[in-house]
Amino acid sequence: MNTATNAASTRNAVAAKGNWLARLRALALHALNLHLQNCAVIAEAHRRPQ
């Protein structure tokens, strides 16, 4: 397993315990991941010639 999978497993295990801070952290990390993916798509679109 890679580090990202391990981190996700740990995050999910902690969030399952009902700790709202852990759930909030997981949500924030997910939102950040989506944002970075969106930025990558926009950057790729600008990099390609018209």
DRENPA-3360 file (N, C-alpha, C; in nm, 2 decimals, always signed):
BEGIN
1 = MNTATNAA = +0.08/-0.12/+0.00/+0.00/+0.00/+0.00/+0.09/+0.13/+0.00 ~ +0.04/+0.23/-0.06/+0.12/+0.35/-0.06/+0.08/+0.44/+0.05 ~ +0.15/+0.55/+0.07/+0.12/+0.64/+0.18/-0.01/+0.71/+0.18 ~ -0.06/+0.74/+0.06/-0.19/+0.80/+0.05/-0.30/+0.71/+0.09 ~ -0.29/+0.58/+0.05/-0.39/+0.48/+0.10/-0.39/+0.46/+0.25 ~ -0.27/+0.46/+0.30/-0.25/+0.45/+0.45/-0.31/+0.57/+0.52 ~ -0.29/+0.68/+0.47/-0.34/+0.81/+0.53/-0.50/+0.81/+0.52 ~ -0.55/+0.76/+0.41/-0.69/+0.76/+0.39/-0.76/+0.66/+0.48;
9 = STRNAVAA = -0.69/+0.54/+0.50/-0.74/+0.44/+0.59/-0.74/+0.49/+0.74 ~ -0.64/+0.55/+0.77/-0.63/+0.61/+0.91/-0.73/+0.72/+0.93 ~ -0.75/+0.80/+0.83/-0.84/+0.91/+0.84/-0.98/+0.86/+0.85 ~ -1.02/+0.76/+0.77/-1.15/+0.70/+0.78/-1.17/+0.63/+0.91 ~ -1.07/+0.56/+0.97/-1.09/+0.49/+1.10/-1.11/+0.60/+1.21 ~ -1.04/+0.71/+1.20/-1.06/+0.81/+1.31/-1.20/+0.88/+1.29 ~ -1.24/+0.90/+1.16/-1.37/+0.97/+1.14/-1.48/+0.88/+1.18 ~ -1.46/+0.75/+1.17/-1.57/+0.65/+1.21/-1.60/+0.66/+1.36;
17 = KGNWLARL = -1.51/+0.71/+1.44/-1.52/+0.71/+1.58/-1.62/+0.83/+1.63 ~ -1.65/+0.91/+1.53/-1.74/+1.02/+1.56/-1.68/+1.15/+1.61 ~ -1.55/+1.16/+1.60/-1.48/+1.28/+1.63/-1.50/+1.39/+1.52 ~ -1.57/+1.49/+1.56/-1.61/+1.59/+1.46/-1.49/+1.67/+1.40 ~ -1.39/+1.68/+1.48/-1.27/+1.75/+1.43/-1.20/+1.66/+1.32 ~ -1.20/+1.53/+1.34/-1.14/+1.44/+1.24/-1.23/+1.44/+1.12 ~ -1.36/+1.44/+1.13/-1.45/+1.45/+1.02/-1.43/+1.58/+0.94 ~ -1.42/+1.69/+1.02/-1.40/+1.82/+0.95/-1.26/+1.82/+0.88;
25 = RALALHAL = -1.16/+1.76/+0.94/-1.03/+1.76/+0.87/-1.04/+1.67/+0.74 ~ -1.11/+1.56/+0.75/-1.12/+1.48/+0.63/-1.20/+1.55/+0.52 ~ -1.30/+1.62/+0.56/-1.38/+1.70/+0.46/-1.29/+1.81/+0.40 ~ -1.21/+1.88/+0.48/-1.12/+1.98/+0.43/-1.02/+1.93/+0.34 ~ -0.96/+1.81/+0.37/-0.86/+1.75/+0.28/-0.93/+1.71/+0.15 ~ -1.05/+1.66/+0.16/-1.12/+1.62/+0.03/-1.15/+1.74/-0.05 ~ -1.19/+1.85/+0.01/-1.22/+1.98/-0.06/-1.09/+2.03/-0.13 ~ -0.98/+2.02/-0.05/-0.85/+2.06/-0.11/-0.81/+1.98/-0.23;
33 = NLHLQNCA = -0.83/+1.85/-0.22/-0.80/+1.76/-0.33/-0.88/+1.79/-0.45 ~ -1.01/+1.82/-0.43/-1.09/+1.85/-0.55/-1.05/+1.99/-0.61 ~ -1.01/+2.08/-0.52/-0.96/+2.21/-0.57/-0.84/+2.20/-0.65 ~ -0.74/+2.12/-0.60/-0.62/+2.10/-0.68/-0.64/+2.02/-0.81 ~ -0.73/+1.93/-0.81/-0.76/+1.86/-0.94/-0.82/+1.96/-1.04 ~ -0.91/+2.05/-0.99/-0.97/+2.15/-1.07/-0.86/+2.25/-1.13 ~ -0.77/+2.29/-1.04/-0.66/+2.37/-1.09/-0.58/+2.30/-1.19 ~ -0.55/+2.17/-1.18/-0.48/+2.10/-1.28/-0.55/+2.10/-1.41;
41 = VIAEAHRR = -0.68/+2.08/-1.41/-0.76/+2.08/-1.53/-0.75/+2.21/-1.60 ~ -0.77/+2.32/-1.52/-0.76/+2.45/-1.58/-0.62/+2.48/-1.64 ~ -0.52/+2.44/-1.56/-0.38/+2.47/-1.61/-0.35/+2.39/-1.74 ~ -0.40/+2.27/-1.75/-0.38/+2.19/-1.87/-0.46/+2.25/-1.99 ~ -0.58/+2.31/-1.96/-0.65/+2.37/-2.07/-0.58/+2.50/-2.12 ~ -0.51/+2.57/-2.03/-0.44/+2.69/-2.07/-0.31/+2.66/-2.14 ~ -0.25/+2.54/-2.11/-0.12/+2.50/-2.16/-0.14/+2.46/-2.31 ~ -0.25/+2.40/-2.34/-0.27/+2.35/-2.48/-0.29/+2.46/-2.58;
49 = PQ = -0.23/+2.45/-2.69/-0.26/+2.55/-2.80/-0.40/+2.55/-2.85 ~ -0.45/+2.66/-2.88/-0.59/+2.67/-2.93/-0.60/+2.62/-3.07;
% end
